[in-house]
Amino acid sequence: MAVTLTHYERSSQTIHVAGKIEGVLLLQVELGEPPSQEEGIEIDVAFDVEAQK
């Protein structure tokens, strides 16, 4: 899984972060078991988030 930040800006009251998450998200078949390659999902997600204190 790779997380890439393409933008980061912070002011006194806000933060703005943008980027991308891509790779294979592995799922567990049962709680406590290791992740299963057969239950993996390819993901490619872009995000652009702004938050205030």
C-alpha positions in Angstrom: 0.0 0.0 0.0 1.4 3.4 -0.9 0.2 6.8 0.4 1.4 9.9 -1.6 0.7 13.4 -0.4 0.5 15.9 -3.2 -0.5 18.9 -1.1 -0.1 20.0 2.6 -1.0 23.4 3.9 -1.6 24.5 7.5 -2.8 27.7 8.9 -3.6 28.7 12.5 -7.1 27.2 12.2 -7.2 24.9 9.2 -5.3 22.1 7.6 -5.6 21.0 3.9 -4.2 17.7 2.7 -4.5 16.1 -0.7 -3.0 12.9 -2.1 -3.6 9.4 -3.2 -3.7 5.9 -1.7 -3.1 2.9 -4.0 -2.2 -0.8 -3.6 -3.9 -4.0 -2.5 -6.0 -4.0 0.7 -6.0 -7.5 2.2 -9.0 -8.6 4.2 -9.2 -11.1 7.0 -11.4 -14.2 6.6 -11.9 -14.4 10.4 -11.0 -12.1 13.3 -7.5 -12.9 14.6 -6.4 -14.6 11.3 -3.7 -13.1 9.1 -4.8 -11.2 6.0 -5.6 -13.4 3.0 -4.1 -12.8 -0.5 -7.2 -14.4 -2.0 -9.4 -11.8 -0.2 -7.5 -8.7 -1.5 -9.0 -5.7 -3.2 -7.1 -3.3 -5.5 -7.6 0.3 -4.4 -6.7 3.6 -6.1 -8.2 6.5 -4.2 -7.6 10.2 -4.5 -8.4 12.4 -1.5 -8.6 16.2 -0.8 -9.5 17.0 2.8 -9.8 20.3 4.7 -10.3 20.3 8.5 -10.6 23.0 11.2 -9.6 23.0 14.8 
